[in-house]
């Protein structure tokens, strides 16, 4: 099966650039992030959350979590979908 490594690389690079907007919010420090997710202590502004392309989706509300070096170890979810 042929692969398109250059396309996958470009998509991953773009997602890393895009997620930086959410990692550097003043007053809402990033606890953990990946190429497609971010864990923040406070909710995002409603303009960034939704079902449209390019918007973030609220997956979980974490009540307690253990994070070591930006790696999620264990989380107790208050609400999960």
N, C-alpha and C positions, 0 to 999 in steps of 0.2 A: 504494500500500500504506500503510495507516495505521501510524503509529509511536507508541510510548509513551515519549517522551523522559523523562518524569517517573519512570517505573519504572526505566529504564536509569540515570538519575542517582542514584536511591536505592540501587540495587545497587552502583554504583561507590563511592558515599560510604560505604556499610557496609563494603565491602572495604578501603577506606583506613583506617577505624577499626579493623577487625579485625587488619590487618597490623601496627599499631603495637605490639601485644603482643610481637611478635617483633623489632621494631626497637629495643626498649629493654630487652634482657636484660642484667643486670649481668655483666660478665666475658666477654661474647660480642657485641662491637660489630657492628652492621650495616654491611656493606661496600656493598651495593647492594640496592634493593628496587623492586618495582613493585606494582601493585594485586593481583597474584596470586602473587608470588614474593619470596623474600628470599635473599640470599647472606650467610652467616655463616662466621667462621673455625672455629667448633667445631660439633659435631653438636648438634641439638636434643634435649631430653629426650624419651625414648621415648613419653611420654604425649601429645605433640603430633604424632607421626608415625604415619600409618596410612592405611587406605582408607575410613574412615568420613567422612561429611559433616562439614566443619569442621576436619578434620585436614590437616596438611601432608603432602606426599609428597616423598621424597628423589629428585630427578631426576638429579643429577650430583654427583660428587665432583671438585672442581676442584683440580688440582695446581698450576697457574700461571694467573694471570689478570691482565689489564690493565684497570683501572677508572679512568675519569677523570670526576670530578664525578658519582659515582653512576650512570654509564653504562657498561655492559659493552662493552668494545671487542673483546677477544679472550680466549678461554679455552682452555687445554689440559686436557682432562678425563682424570682418572685412571680413572674408571669412569663409563660413561654407559649409560642404558637405551635 
